[in-house]
């Protein structure tokens, strides 16, 4: 089962937390959640993938396209992972240069200047 929960890291910076299997189909759900965050005049969006139990290759391209979409609005997209295989799929693929990956929420806060 895949779920998405939206919250706030701080004003202007929403957090979208994904849980479960992230694939081509559930990637669409994640994209819609991020799009809803963009409607709230955000200057950065954090996507927390630390509770994703499985990341399918089809979702990686969706994440890259989502990053490009967010970037065209001059908004930063920050992805949080636990590292390991997920990082390998995200950073090692042809879209890796489009994704900003962190390994904790604290790392994102540091990057955003707390």
PyMOL commands that place a pseudoatom at each C-alpha (Angstrom):
pseudoatom trace, name=CA, resn=UNK, resi=1, chain=A, elem=C, hetatm=0, pos=[0.000, 0.000, 0.000]
pseudoatom trace, name=CA, resn=UNK, resi=2, chain=A, elem=C, hetatm=0, pos=[1.247, 3.488, -0.879]
pseudoatom trace, name=CA, resn=UNK, resi=3, chain=A, elem=C, hetatm=0, pos=[0.352, 6.632, 1.069]
pseudoatom trace, name=CA, resn=UNK, resi=4, chain=A, elem=C, hetatm=0, pos=[1.318, 10.275, 0.846]
pseudoatom trace, name=CA, resn=UNK, resi=5, chain=A, elem=C, hetatm=0, pos=[1.136, 12.727, 3.732]
pseudoatom trace, name=CA, resn=UNK, resi=6, chain=A, elem=C, hetatm=0, pos=[1.727, 16.461, 3.491]
pseudoatom trace, name=CA, resn=UNK, resi=7, chain=A, elem=C, hetatm=0, pos=[3.048, 18.698, 6.249]
pseudoatom trace, name=CA, resn=UNK, resi=8, chain=A, elem=C, hetatm=0, pos=[5.324, 21.698, 6.741]
pseudoatom trace, name=CA, resn=UNK, resi=9, chain=A, elem=C, hetatm=0, pos=[9.030, 21.858, 7.512]
pseudoatom trace, name=CA, resn=UNK, resi=10, chain=A, elem=C, hetatm=0, pos=[8.612, 25.597, 8.043]
pseudoatom trace, name=CA, resn=UNK, resi=11, chain=A, elem=C, hetatm=0, pos=[6.616, 28.415, 6.392]
pseudoatom trace, name=CA, resn=UNK, resi=12, chain=A, elem=C, hetatm=0, pos=[6.984, 28.219, 2.618]
pseudoatom trace, name=CA, resn=UNK, resi=13, chain=A, elem=C, hetatm=0, pos=[8.552, 24.743, 2.763]
pseudoatom trace, name=CA, resn=UNK, resi=14, chain=A, elem=C, hetatm=0, pos=[6.095, 21.860, 2.663]
pseudoatom trace, name=CA, resn=UNK, resi=15, chain=A, elem=C, hetatm=0, pos=[7.129, 18.249, 3.255]
pseudoatom trace, name=CA, resn=UNK, resi=16, chain=A, elem=C, hetatm=0, pos=[5.580, 15.377, 1.311]
pseudoatom trace, name=CA, resn=UNK, resi=17, chain=A, elem=C, hetatm=0, pos=[6.148, 12.018, 3.024]
pseudoatom trace, name=CA, resn=UNK, resi=18, chain=A, elem=C, hetatm=0, pos=[5.774, 8.903, 0.903]
pseudoatom trace, name=CA, resn=UNK, resi=19, chain=A, elem=C, hetatm=0, pos=[5.296, 5.439, 2.409]
pseudoatom trace, name=CA, resn=UNK, resi=20, chain=A, elem=C, hetatm=0, pos=[5.188, 2.068, 0.687]
pseudoatom trace, name=CA, resn=UNK, resi=21, chain=A, elem=C, hetatm=0, pos=[6.062, 1.009, -2.848]
pseudoatom trace, name=CA, resn=UNK, resi=22, chain=A, elem=C, hetatm=0, pos=[6.975, 3.839, -5.192]
pseudoatom trace, name=CA, resn=UNK, resi=23, chain=A, elem=C, hetatm=0, pos=[6.512, 2.876, -8.816]
pseudoatom trace, name=CA, resn=UNK, resi=24, chain=A, elem=C, hetatm=0, pos=[5.281, 4.458, -12.046]
pseudoatom trace, name=CA, resn=UNK, resi=25, chain=A, elem=C, hetatm=0, pos=[1.655, 4.577, -10.859]
pseudoatom trace, name=CA, resn=UNK, resi=26, chain=A, elem=C, hetatm=0, pos=[2.230, 5.703, -7.264]
pseudoatom trace, name=CA, resn=UNK, resi=27, chain=A, elem=C, hetatm=0, pos=[4.780, 8.201, -8.585]
pseudoatom trace, name=CA, resn=UNK, resi=28, chain=A, elem=C, hetatm=0, pos=[1.783, 9.968, -10.133]
pseudoatom trace, name=CA, resn=UNK, resi=29, chain=A, elem=C, hetatm=0, pos=[0.181, 10.216, -6.685]
pseudoatom trace, name=CA, resn=UNK, resi=30, chain=A, elem=C, hetatm=0, pos=[3.396, 11.678, -5.326]
pseudoatom trace, name=CA, resn=UNK, resi=31, chain=A, elem=C, hetatm=0, pos=[3.540, 14.198, -8.183]
pseudoatom trace, name=CA, resn=UNK, resi=32, chain=A, elem=C, hetatm=0, pos=[-0.040, 15.332, -7.498]
pseudoatom trace, name=CA, resn=UNK, resi=33, chain=A, elem=C, hetatm=0, pos=[0.821, 15.866, -3.812]
pseudoatom trace, name=CA, resn=UNK, resi=34, chain=A, elem=C, hetatm=0, pos=[3.861, 17.957, -4.774]
pseudoatom trace, name=CA, resn=UNK, resi=35, chain=A, elem=C, hetatm=0, pos=[1.730, 19.932, -7.244]
pseudoatom trace, name=CA, resn=UNK, resi=36, chain=A, elem=C, hetatm=0, pos=[-0.721, 20.752, -4.434]
pseudoatom trace, name=CA, resn=UNK, resi=37, chain=A, elem=C, hetatm=0, pos=[2.222, 22.067, -2.404]
pseudoatom trace, name=CA, resn=UNK, resi=38, chain=A, elem=C, hetatm=0, pos=[3.264, 24.302, -5.282]
pseudoatom trace, name=CA, resn=UNK, resi=39, chain=A, elem=C, hetatm=0, pos=[-0.143, 25.971, -5.233]
pseudoatom trace, name=CA, resn=UNK, resi=40, chain=A, elem=C, hetatm=0, pos=[0.619, 27.263, -1.714]
pseudoatom trace, name=CA, resn=UNK, resi=41, chain=A, elem=C, hetatm=0, pos=[3.373, 29.690, -2.832]
pseudoatom trace, name=CA, resn=UNK, resi=42, chain=A, elem=C, hetatm=0, pos=[6.200, 27.474, -1.671]
pseudoatom trace, name=CA, resn=UNK, resi=43, chain=A, elem=C, hetatm=0, pos=[9.862, 28.359, -2.297]
pseudoatom trace, name=CA, resn=UNK, resi=44, chain=A, elem=C, hetatm=0, pos=[11.087, 24.804, -1.672]
pseudoatom trace, name=CA, resn=UNK, resi=45, chain=A, elem=C, hetatm=0, pos=[9.474, 21.371, -1.412]
pseudoatom trace, name=CA, resn=UNK, resi=46, chain=A, elem=C, hetatm=0, pos=[10.886, 18.439, 0.548]
pseudoatom trace, name=CA, resn=UNK, resi=47, chain=A, elem=C, hetatm=0, pos=[10.005, 14.910, -0.552]
pseudoatom trace, name=CA, resn=UNK, resi=48, chain=A, elem=C, hetatm=0, pos=[10.709, 12.421, 2.233]
pseudoatom trace, name=CA, resn=UNK, resi=49, chain=A, elem=C, hetatm=0, pos=[11.295, 8.932, 0.824]
pseudoatom trace, name=CA, resn=UNK, resi=50, chain=A, elem=C, hetatm=0, pos=[12.740, 7.437, 4.019]
pseudoatom trace, name=CA, resn=UNK, resi=51, chain=A, elem=C, hetatm=0, pos=[9.682, 5.228, 4.487]
pseudoatom trace, name=CA, resn=UNK, resi=52, chain=A, elem=C, hetatm=0, pos=[9.518, 3.995, 0.897]
pseudoatom trace, name=CA, resn=UNK, resi=53, chain=A, elem=C, hetatm=0, pos=[9.762, 0.216, 1.099]
pseudoatom trace, name=CA, resn=UNK, resi=54, chain=A, elem=C, hetatm=0, pos=[10.475, -0.334, -2.593]
pseudoatom trace, name=CA, resn=UNK, resi=55, chain=A, elem=C, hetatm=0, pos=[11.575, 2.027, -5.342]
pseudoatom trace, name=CA, resn=UNK, resi=56, chain=A, elem=C, hetatm=0, pos=[10.882, 0.760, -8.830]
pseudoatom trace, name=CA, resn=UNK, resi=57, chain=A, elem=C, hetatm=0, pos=[12.903, 2.008, -11.786]
pseudoatom trace, name=CA, resn=UNK, resi=58, chain=A, elem=C, hetatm=0, pos=[9.772, 3.461, -13.411]
pseudoatom trace, name=CA, resn=UNK, resi=59, chain=A, elem=C, hetatm=0, pos=[9.427, 5.870, -10.497]
pseudoatom trace, name=CA, resn=UNK, resi=60, chain=A, elem=C, hetatm=0, pos=[12.925, 7.297, -10.956]
pseudoatom trace, name=CA, resn=UNK, resi=61, chain=A, elem=C, hetatm=0, pos=[12.039, 8.901, -14.292]
pseudoatom trace, name=CA, resn=UNK, resi=62, chain=A, elem=C, hetatm=0, pos=[8.858, 10.295, -12.727]
pseudoatom trace, name=CA, resn=UNK, resi=63, chain=A, elem=C, hetatm=0, pos=[10.896, 11.851, -9.916]
pseudoatom trace, name=CA, resn=UNK, resi=64, chain=A, elem=C, hetatm=0, pos=[13.276, 13.435, -12.430]
pseudoatom trace, name=CA, resn=UNK, resi=65, chain=A, elem=C, hetatm=0, pos=[10.397, 14.878, -14.448]
pseudoatom trace, name=CA, resn=UNK, resi=66, chain=A, elem=C, hetatm=0, pos=[8.859, 16.175, -11.223]
pseudoatom trace, name=CA, resn=UNK, resi=67, chain=A, elem=C, hetatm=0, pos=[12.185, 17.847, -10.350]
pseudoatom trace, name=CA, resn=UNK, resi=68, chain=A, elem=C, hetatm=0, pos=[12.294, 19.521, -13.763]
pseudoatom trace, name=CA, resn=UNK, resi=69, chain=A, elem=C, hetatm=0, pos=[8.682, 20.697, -13.396]
pseudoatom trace, name=CA, resn=UNK, resi=70, chain=A, elem=C, hetatm=0, pos=[9.371, 22.168, -9.947]
pseudoatom trace, name=CA, resn=UNK, resi=71, chain=A, elem=C, hetatm=0, pos=[12.616, 23.758, -11.127]
pseudoatom trace, name=CA, resn=UNK, resi=72, chain=A, elem=C, hetatm=0, pos=[10.849, 25.593, -13.976]
pseudoatom trace, name=CA, resn=UNK, resi=73, chain=A, elem=C, hetatm=0, pos=[8.903, 27.456, -11.269]
pseudoatom trace, name=CA, resn=UNK, resi=74, chain=A, elem=C, hetatm=0, pos=[12.246, 28.399, -9.586]
pseudoatom trace, name=CA, resn=UNK, resi=75, chain=A, elem=C, hetatm=0, pos=[11.413, 26.219, -6.580]
pseudoatom trace, name=CA, resn=UNK, resi=76, chain=A, elem=C, hetatm=0, pos=[13.909, 23.890, -4.945]
pseudoatom trace, name=CA, resn=UNK, resi=77, chain=A, elem=C, hetatm=0, pos=[13.008, 20.205, -4.701]
pseudoatom trace, name=CA, resn=UNK, resi=78, chain=A, elem=C, hetatm=0, pos=[14.879, 18.342, -1.968]
pseudoatom trace, name=CA, resn=UNK, resi=79, chain=A, elem=C, hetatm=0, pos=[14.624, 14.558, -1.687]
pseudoatom trace, name=CA, resn=UNK, resi=80, chain=A, elem=C, hetatm=0, pos=[15.360, 12.778, 1.595]
pseudoatom trace, name=CA, resn=UNK, resi=81, chain=A, elem=C, hetatm=0, pos=[16.403, 9.114, 1.519]
pseudoatom trace, name=CA, resn=UNK, resi=82, chain=A, elem=C, hetatm=0, pos=[17.989, 6.571, 3.842]
pseudoatom trace, name=CA, resn=UNK, resi=83, chain=A, elem=C, hetatm=0, pos=[20.785, 6.117, 1.312]
pseudoatom trace, name=CA, resn=UNK, resi=84, chain=A, elem=C, hetatm=0, pos=[21.847, 2.742, -0.047]
pseudoatom trace, name=CA, resn=UNK, resi=85, chain=A, elem=C, hetatm=0, pos=[20.036, 1.289, -3.022]
pseudoatom trace, name=CA, resn=UNK, resi=86, chain=A, elem=C, hetatm=0, pos=[17.612, 4.197, -3.260]
pseudoatom trace, name=CA, resn=UNK, resi=87, chain=A, elem=C, hetatm=0, pos=[20.502, 6.639, -3.658]
pseudoatom trace, name=CA, resn=UNK, resi=88, chain=A, elem=C, hetatm=0, pos=[22.058, 4.338, -6.226]
pseudoatom trace, name=CA, resn=UNK, resi=89, chain=A, elem=C, hetatm=0, pos=[18.891, 4.353, -8.311]
pseudoatom trace, name=CA, resn=UNK, resi=90, chain=A, elem=C, hetatm=0, pos=[18.315, 8.080, -7.980]
pseudoatom trace, name=CA, resn=UNK, resi=91, chain=A, elem=C, hetatm=0, pos=[21.843, 9.455, -8.269]
pseudoatom trace, name=CA, resn=UNK, resi=92, chain=A, elem=C, hetatm=0, pos=[23.313, 6.821, -10.566]
pseudoatom trace, name=CA, resn=UNK, resi=93, chain=A, elem=C, hetatm=0, pos=[20.699, 7.021, -13.289]
pseudoatom trace, name=CA, resn=UNK, resi=94, chain=A, elem=C, hetatm=0, pos=[20.572, 9.382, -16.227]
pseudoatom trace, name=CA, resn=UNK, resi=95, chain=A, elem=C, hetatm=0, pos=[18.506, 11.842, -14.154]
pseudoatom trace, name=CA, resn=UNK, resi=96, chain=A, elem=C, hetatm=0, pos=[20.795, 11.960, -11.100]
pseudoatom trace, name=CA, resn=UNK, resi=97, chain=A, elem=C, hetatm=0, pos=[22.096, 15.435, -11.849]
pseudoatom trace, name=CA, resn=UNK, resi=98, chain=A, elem=C, hetatm=0, pos=[18.545, 16.810, -11.589]
pseudoatom trace, name=CA, resn=UNK, resi=99, chain=A, elem=C, hetatm=0, pos=[17.934, 15.560, -8.056]
pseudoatom trace, name=CA, resn=UNK, resi=100, chain=A, elem=C, hetatm=0, pos=[19.129, 17.093, -4.776]
pseudoatom trace, name=CA, resn=UNK, resi=101, chain=A, elem=C, hetatm=0, pos=[19.407, 14.216, -2.318]
pseudoatom trace, name=CA, resn=UNK, resi=102, chain=A, elem=C, hetatm=0, pos=[19.805, 14.469, 1.466]
pseudoatom trace, name=CA, resn=UNK, resi=103, chain=A, elem=C, hetatm=0, pos=[19.971, 11.743, 4.118]
pseudoatom trace, name=CA, resn=UNK, resi=104, chain=A, elem=C, hetatm=0, pos=[18.002, 13.485, 6.860]
pseudoatom trace, name=CA, resn=UNK, resi=105, chain=A, elem=C, hetatm=0, pos=[15.541, 16.289, 7.448]
pseudoatom trace, name=CA, resn=UNK, resi=106, chain=A, elem=C, hetatm=0, pos=[18.290, 18.027, 9.449]
pseudoatom trace, name=CA, resn=UNK, resi=107, chain=A, elem=C, hetatm=0, pos=[20.481, 18.004, 6.329]
pseudoatom trace, name=CA, resn=UNK, resi=108, chain=A, elem=C, hetatm=0, pos=[17.687, 19.677, 4.350]
pseudoatom trace, name=CA, resn=UNK, resi=109, chain=A, elem=C, hetatm=0, pos=[17.269, 22.295, 7.070]
pseudoatom trace, name=CA, resn=UNK, resi=110, chain=A, elem=C, hetatm=0, pos=[20.990, 22.982, 6.908]
pseudoatom trace, name=CA, resn=UNK, resi=111, chain=A, elem=C, hetatm=0, pos=[20.871, 23.317, 3.132]
pseudoatom trace, name=CA, resn=UNK, resi=112, chain=A, elem=C, hetatm=0, pos=[17.921, 25.702, 3.379]
pseudoatom trace, name=CA, resn=UNK, resi=113, chain=A, elem=C, hetatm=0, pos=[19.598, 27.801, 6.061]
pseudoatom trace, name=CA, resn=UNK, resi=114, chain=A, elem=C, hetatm=0, pos=[17.353, 26.573, 8.868]
for i in range(1, 114): cmd.bond("trace and resi %d" % i, "trace and resi %d" % (i + 1))
show_as sticks, trace
zoom trace
